[in-house]
Amino acid sequence: MTAVAMKADSGPRMVDGEFAFTAEDFRKIAAMLHGDAGIALPESKATLVYSRLAKRLRALGLASFRDYCALVADAANIDERQRMLAALTTNVTRFFREPHHFDHLRDKVLPPLLDAARRGGKVRLWSAACSSGQEPYSMAMTVLGLMPEAANYDIRILATDIDPNVVAEGHAGVYSENLLAGIPPEFRRRFTSAAPGSPGSYRMAEELRALVSFRELNLIGDWPMKGRFDAIFCRNVVIYFGEDTQSQVWRRFTPLMSQGSFLYIGHSERVSGPAASVLHPEGITTYRLGAERPK
Ligand SMILES: C[S@@+](CC[C@H](N)C(=O)[O-])C[C@H]1O[C@@H](n2cnc3c(N)ncnc32)[C@H](O)[C@@H]1O
């Protein structure tokens, strides 16, 4: 594929390939993705959009992106719209990704929380944009590493993502061996075992799975949660949002955070907007909620 070629019958093409793909098609797809998920698609991603969606056009027997746009714009085709969203979002994740966050969680955040849980308190952690579950399971391993008897206390990890496919993968908790690389050997021995009927795959231990609840949730949609969290991991997702959407997400977290609780964000992200006045940096891409909350 080469950039911008011309075809008299279909207008200027953004990407030259098997299917006609014009700037108008790109704008429509970008607008749908922005409206559905808050994701901002710059024109520099045109080739990526083309290559990720071309297989959908092929599977559906469509001749052009114009036809595909018409199809996904129709409310009757919600399943295909969901497939488009899944094809255009990035689900890259790893166990213990950005390990300093898990060290901070283990050394600074969890010890007082787990003591409070032993005295009857509750502990709530949230992996917002959890992808296929490696992040919340890493959080669960960190909890169980400190408190093997965590199941006896009121300790829960909520794991949410907009993409139902990755939510289902997380819920299943089965990963191929090459994906376990980031798990410290001791945790790997303790918390994973060969998945029955799935050679080369490993299943997360029941005690991990029991701590984590997987749910579909759109960060730019309604959030049903009422209680407060003691730590939120929202990493490597707002980087795909526009500036305004980013600051709205940060602002919406603050009423859901307990006093003194922590927010962990991705390595190339930063807290912006009104939330920045109450979320104080404490270490690398780690923020602590201070006294005041933004209006
Ligand atoms: C790159 S992954 C990050 C996974 C994990 N947090 C990590 O850092 O390893 C980004 C995830 O954000 C999800 N996502 C994108 N837009 C979203 C939205 N509006 N609401 C919730 N999740 C979203 C994608 O489905 C994807 O699973």
The ligand as a Gaussian input file, in Angstrom:
#p B3LYP/6-31G(d) Opt

LIG

0 1
 C       -3.284000      -0.748000      25.784000
 S       -4.570000      -1.508000      26.711000
 C       -4.023000      -1.194000      28.356000
 C       -4.238000      -2.382000      29.274000
 C       -3.656000      -2.229000      30.679000
 N       -4.265000      -1.151000      31.398000
 C       -2.171000      -2.044000      30.622000
 O       -1.670000      -0.941000      30.856000
 O       -1.462000      -3.019000      30.335000
 C       -5.897000      -0.325000      26.482000
 C       -7.268000      -0.903000      26.799000
 O       -8.177000       0.190000      26.880000
 C       -9.433000      -0.256000      26.414000
 N      -10.251000       0.920000      26.092000
 C      -10.171000       1.755000      25.021000
 N      -11.101000       2.701000      25.088000
 C      -11.800000       2.488000      26.237000
 C      -12.904000       3.123000      26.858000
 N      -13.487000       4.199000      26.322000
 N      -13.363000       2.619000      28.024000
 C      -12.790000       1.534000      28.576000
 N      -11.741000       0.869000      28.031000
 C      -11.257000       1.352000      26.876000
 C       -9.085000      -1.141000      25.233000
 O      -10.146000      -2.030000      24.935000
 C       -7.824000      -1.837000      25.755000
 O       -8.119000      -3.081000      26.325000

